[in-house]
Amino acid sequence: MLEIGVKAPDFTLNNQDGMEKSLSDYKGKKVILYFYPKDNTPGCTKQACAYGDHYQHFLDKGYEVIGISKDTVASHKKFQEKYDLPFTLLADPTLETIQAYDVWKEKNMYGKKVMGVVRTTYMIDENGYISYVDSKVKAAEDANKMIGIIE
């Protein structure tokens, strides 16, 4: 995982509408950047819906929320529409950003070793530096935990 105080790697990825978004687009704003394994799975859905439910609160506190997975733009669009998610989802099917943030790891799935995205949340300050990192994210609790940290 990247450490607190490190400059967050910039990236340019397509959002759920197919438009390019870069971390540098958010310069001067604080960002909650969360990496998740897959659209429309139980844990990822709980995590995304909780961020959606509290999105206005994050905005009121000066934070933008961005979710990144290796899913496609089309998958993100369906996920966003199905659950009315108000924040940005970014597609990283090439894993370039996922690897830059060191969240592509070996995982144990039902006794088999597989590579996948380790659910991780970064907070990035208005100057582009990592101010918080959580690599032991519990999907259903992530948004509430971030609210507790920014309060």
PEZIBEL-V563775 format. One record per pair of residues at least 24 apart in sequence whose C-alpha atoms are under 10 Angstrom apart, sorted by the first residue. I is the first residue (numbers start at 0). J is the second residue. If there is no record, write none. Layout:
# PEZIBEL-V563775
i=I j=J
i=I j=J
This chain:
# PEZIBEL-V563775
i=0 j=98
i=0 j=99
i=0 j=100
i=0 j=101
i=0 j=102
i=0 j=103
i=0 j=117
i=0 j=119
i=0 j=121
i=0 j=132
i=0 j=133
i=0 j=134
i=1 j=99
i=1 j=100
i=1 j=101
i=1 j=102
i=1 j=121
i=1 j=129
i=1 j=131
i=1 j=132
i=1 j=134
i=2 j=100
i=2 j=121
i=2 j=128
i=2 j=129
i=2 j=130
i=2 j=131
i=2 j=132
i=2 j=133
i=3 j=121
i=3 j=122
i=3 j=123
i=3 j=128
i=3 j=129
i=3 j=130
i=3 j=131
i=3 j=132
i=4 j=123
i=4 j=124
i=4 j=127
i=4 j=128
i=4 j=129
i=4 j=130
i=4 j=131
i=5 j=123
i=5 j=127
i=5 j=128
i=5 j=129
i=5 j=130
i=6 j=123
i=6 j=124
i=6 j=126
i=6 j=127
i=6 j=128
i=6 j=129
i=6 j=130
i=7 j=99
i=7 j=100
i=7 j=121
i=7 j=122
i=7 j=123
i=7 j=124
i=7 j=126
i=7 j=127
i=7 j=128
i=7 j=129
i=7 j=130
i=8 j=96
i=8 j=99
i=8 j=100
i=8 j=127
i=8 j=128
i=8 j=129
i=9 j=96
i=9 j=99
i=9 j=100
i=9 j=127
i=10 j=91
i=10 j=95
i=10 j=96
i=10 j=97
i=10 j=99
i=11 j=89
i=11 j=90
i=11 j=91
i=11 j=95
i=11 j=96
i=12 j=67
i=12 j=72
i=12 j=88
i=12 j=89
i=12 j=90
i=12 j=91
i=12 j=92
i=12 j=95
i=12 j=96
i=13 j=71
i=13 j=72
i=13 j=75
i=13 j=87
i=13 j=88
i=13 j=89
i=13 j=90
i=13 j=91
i=14 j=65
i=14 j=66
i=14 j=67
i=14 j=71
i=14 j=72
i=14 j=73
i=14 j=75
i=14 j=76
i=14 j=86
i=14 j=87
i=14 j=88
i=14 j=89
i=14 j=90
i=14 j=91
i=15 j=71
i=15 j=72
i=15 j=73
i=15 j=74
i=15 j=75
i=15 j=76
i=15 j=77
i=15 j=78
i=15 j=79
i=15 j=80
i=15 j=86
i=15 j=87
i=15 j=88
i=15 j=89
i=15 j=90
i=16 j=72
i=16 j=73
i=16 j=75
i=16 j=76
i=16 j=79
i=16 j=87
i=16 j=88
i=16 j=89
i=17 j=71
i=17 j=72
i=17 j=73
i=17 j=75
i=17 j=76
i=17 j=89
i=17 j=90
i=18 j=72
i=18 j=89
i=19 j=89
i=19 j=90
i=20 j=87
i=20 j=88
i=20 j=89
i=21 j=89
i=22 j=65
i=22 j=123
i=22 j=127
i=23 j=126
i=23 j=127
i=25 j=62
i=25 j=63
i=25 j=123
i=25 j=124
i=25 j=125
i=25 j=126
i=25 j=127
i=26 j=123
i=26 j=124
i=26 j=125
i=26 j=126
i=26 j=127
i=27 j=61
i=27 j=124
i=27 j=125
i=27 j=126
i=27 j=127
i=28 j=58
i=28 j=61
i=28 j=62
i=28 j=63
i=28 j=123
i=28 j=124
i=28 j=125
i=28 j=126
i=28 j=127
i=29 j=57
i=29 j=58
i=29 j=60
i=29 j=61
i=29 j=62
i=29 j=63
i=29 j=64
i=29 j=122
i=29 j=123
i=29 j=124
i=29 j=125
i=29 j=126
i=29 j=127
i=29 j=128
i=29 j=129
i=29 j=130
i=30 j=57
i=30 j=58
i=30 j=61
i=30 j=62
i=30 j=63
i=30 j=64
i=30 j=65
i=30 j=121
i=30 j=122
i=30 j=123
i=30 j=124
i=30 j=125
i=30 j=127
i=30 j=128
i=30 j=129
i=30 j=130
i=31 j=57
i=31 j=62
i=31 j=63
i=31 j=64
i=31 j=65
i=31 j=66
i=31 j=120
i=31 j=121
i=31 j=122
i=31 j=123
i=31 j=124
i=31 j=129
i=31 j=130
i=31 j=131
i=31 j=132
i=31 j=142
i=31 j=145
i=32 j=62
i=32 j=63
i=32 j=64
i=32 j=65
i=32 j=66
i=32 j=67
i=32 j=87
i=32 j=88
i=32 j=119
i=32 j=120
i=32 j=121
i=32 j=122
i=32 j=123
i=32 j=129
i=32 j=132
i=33 j=64
i=33 j=65
i=33 j=66
i=33 j=67
i=33 j=68
i=33 j=88
i=33 j=118
i=33 j=119
i=33 j=120
i=33 j=121
i=33 j=122
i=33 j=132
i=33 j=133
i=33 j=134
i=33 j=136
i=33 j=141
i=33 j=142
i=34 j=65
i=34 j=66
i=34 j=67
i=34 j=68
i=34 j=69
i=34 j=88
i=34 j=89
i=34 j=96
i=34 j=97
i=34 j=100
i=34 j=102
i=34 j=103
i=34 j=116
i=34 j=117
i=34 j=118
i=34 j=119
i=34 j=120
i=34 j=121
i=34 j=134
i=34 j=136
i=35 j=66
i=35 j=67
i=35 j=68
i=35 j=69
i=35 j=70
i=35 j=97
i=35 j=102
i=35 j=115
i=35 j=116
i=35 j=117
i=35 j=118
i=35 j=119
i=35 j=120
i=35 j=136
i=35 j=138
i=36 j=67
i=36 j=68
i=36 j=69
i=36 j=70
i=36 j=102
i=36 j=103
i=36 j=115
i=36 j=116
i=36 j=117
i=36 j=118
i=36 j=119
i=37 j=67
i=37 j=68
i=37 j=69
i=37 j=70
i=37 j=71
i=37 j=74
i=37 j=75
i=37 j=78
i=37 j=115
i=37 j=116
i=37 j=118
i=38 j=67
i=38 j=68
i=38 j=69
i=38 j=70
i=38 j=71
i=38 j=74
i=38 j=75
i=38 j=76
i=38 j=77
i=38 j=78
i=38 j=79
i=38 j=88
i=39 j=74
i=39 j=75
i=39 j=77
i=39 j=78
i=39 j=79
i=39 j=81
i=39 j=82
i=40 j=78
i=41 j=138
i=41 j=139
i=42 j=118
i=42 j=137
i=42 j=138
i=42 j=139
i=43 j=68
i=43 j=118
i=43 j=137
i=43 j=138
i=43 j=139
i=44 j=78
i=44 j=82
i=44 j=138
i=44 j=139
i=45 j=137
i=45 j=138
i=45 j=139
i=45 j=140
i=45 j=141
i=45 j=142
i=46 j=136
i=46 j=137
i=46 j=138
i=46 j=139
i=46 j=140
i=46 j=141
i=46 j=142
i=46 j=143
i=47 j=78
i=47 j=79
i=47 j=82
i=47 j=83
i=47 j=84
i=47 j=85
i=47 j=86
i=47 j=88
i=47 j=138
i=47 j=139
i=47 j=141
i=47 j=142
i=48 j=79
i=48 j=82
i=48 j=83
i=48 j=84
i=48 j=85
i=48 j=139
i=48 j=142
i=49 j=84
i=49 j=138
i=49 j=139
i=49 j=140
i=49 j=141
i=49 j=142
i=49 j=143
i=50 j=84
i=50 j=85
i=50 j=86
i=50 j=139
i=50 j=140
i=50 j=141
i=50 j=142
i=50 j=143
i=50 j=145
i=50 j=146
i=51 j=79
i=51 j=82
i=51 j=83
i=51 j=84
i=51 j=85
i=51 j=86
i=51 j=142
i=52 j=83
i=52 j=84
i=52 j=85
i=52 j=142
i=53 j=85
i=53 j=142
i=53 j=143
i=53 j=146
i=54 j=84
i=54 j=85
i=54 j=86
i=54 j=142
i=55 j=85
i=55 j=86
i=56 j=146
i=57 j=142
i=57 j=145
i=57 j=146
i=57 j=149
i=60 j=146
i=60 j=149
i=60 j=150
i=61 j=125
i=61 j=149
i=62 j=122
i=62 j=123
i=62 j=124
i=62 j=125
i=62 j=149
i=63 j=87
i=63 j=122
i=63 j=123
i=64 j=88
i=64 j=122
i=64 j=142
i=65 j=89
i=65 j=120
i=66 j=90
i=66 j=120
i=67 j=91
i=67 j=92
i=67 j=96
i=67 j=97
i=67 j=116
i=68 j=92
i=68 j=94
i=68 j=96
i=68 j=97
i=68 j=116
i=68 j=118
i=69 j=93
i=69 j=94
i=69 j=95
i=69 j=96
i=69 j=97
i=69 j=115
i=69 j=116
i=70 j=94
i=102 j=134
i=120 j=145
i=121 j=145
i=122 j=148
i=122 j=149
